[in-house]
Amino acid sequence: MNIELIYDNICPNVEAAREVLSNALEQSGLPGKWDELNKDDGECPKHAKYYGSPTILVNGKDVAGLEPDSGMDCCRIYDHGEDGMKGIPTVDMIISAIQNFRE
């Protein structure tokens, strides 16, 4: 399974995204390892440039179901239901994305 965390240098939510990703992997019984792709790095793969920051991909698919968009040089927000909108995905979003690729 390939997991990527895409971010940019000025994103205030990167550390929180790392924490929810780590929690989701732990709850899923997976090692706490993923690739980090800094959009500001000249070596960053092209596909990462089509997502806002932070974005978590599981096997190339966004955990919130967002499709890539060439205009996504911005911060991401995620719907947390009754808790409103936040700058990181929920642990449940990540776990659900992982489970979809396990089945």
C-alpha positions in Angstrom: 0.0 0.0 0.0 1.4 3.4 -1.0 0.5 6.3 1.3 1.5 9.9 0.6 1.3 13.1 2.6 1.3 16.1 0.2 2.0 19.5 1.8 3.6 22.9 1.2 6.0 24.8 3.4 3.6 27.4 4.7 0.8 25.0 5.6 -0.2 25.3 9.3 -1.9 21.9 9.3 1.0 19.6 8.3 1.9 18.4 11.8 -1.7 17.8 12.7 -2.1 15.8 9.4 0.9 13.7 10.4 -0.7 13.0 13.7 -4.0 11.8 12.3 -2.2 9.8 9.7 -0.1 8.1 12.3 -3.2 7.4 14.4 -5.1 5.9 11.5 -2.2 3.6 10.5 -1.9 2.5 14.1 -5.6 1.8 14.4 -5.4 -0.1 11.0 -2.5 -2.3 12.3 -0.2 -0.9 9.6 3.4 0.4 10.1 3.6 4.2 10.7 5.4 4.8 7.4 4.4 7.0 4.5 6.0 9.2 1.8 6.1 12.9 2.3 5.9 15.1 -0.8 6.7 18.8 -0.4 5.1 20.7 -3.2 7.7 23.5 -2.8 10.5 21.0 -3.6 11.7 21.1 -7.2 11.9 17.3 -7.1 8.2 16.9 -6.1 6.3 14.5 -8.5 3.9 16.2 -10.9 0.8 14.4 -9.5 1.4 16.0 -6.1 1.1 19.5 -7.5 -2.6 18.9 -8.3 -3.7 18.8 -4.6 -4.0 21.4 -1.8 -2.1 21.1 1.4 -2.3 18.9 3.3 -3.6 16.0 1.2 -3.3 12.3 2.0 -3.4 9.8 -0.8 -3.8 6.1 -0.4 -2.7 4.2 -3.5 -3.1 7.5 -5.5 -6.6 8.3 -4.2 -7.5 11.2 -2.0 -8.9 10.1 1.4 -11.7 12.6 1.0 -12.5 11.6 -2.5 -11.2 14.8 -4.1 -10.1 14.5 -7.7 -6.8 16.2 -8.8 -7.2 19.8 -10.0 -4.4 21.8 -11.6 -5.6 24.9 -9.7 -5.1 23.4 -6.2 -2.3 25.6 -5.0 -4.1 26.3 -1.7 -5.0 25.1 1.7 -7.3 22.1 2.1 -10.4 21.9 4.2 -12.2 18.8 5.2 -15.8 18.2 6.3 -15.9 16.9 9.8 -19.7 16.7 9.9 -21.2 18.2 13.1 -17.7 19.4 14.1 -17.6 21.7 11.0 -14.8 22.2 8.5 -11.1 21.6 9.5 -7.7 21.7 7.8 -7.0 18.0 8.2 -8.9 14.8 7.3 -10.4 12.7 10.0 -8.9 9.5 11.2 -12.0 7.7 9.9 -11.5 9.1 6.4 -8.0 7.7 6.3 -9.1 4.3 7.8 -11.9 4.0 5.3 -9.5 4.7 2.4 -7.1 2.1 3.7 -9.9 -0.5 4.1 -11.1 0.2 0.5 -7.7 -1.0 -0.8 -7.6 -4.0 1.6 -10.8 -5.5 0.3 
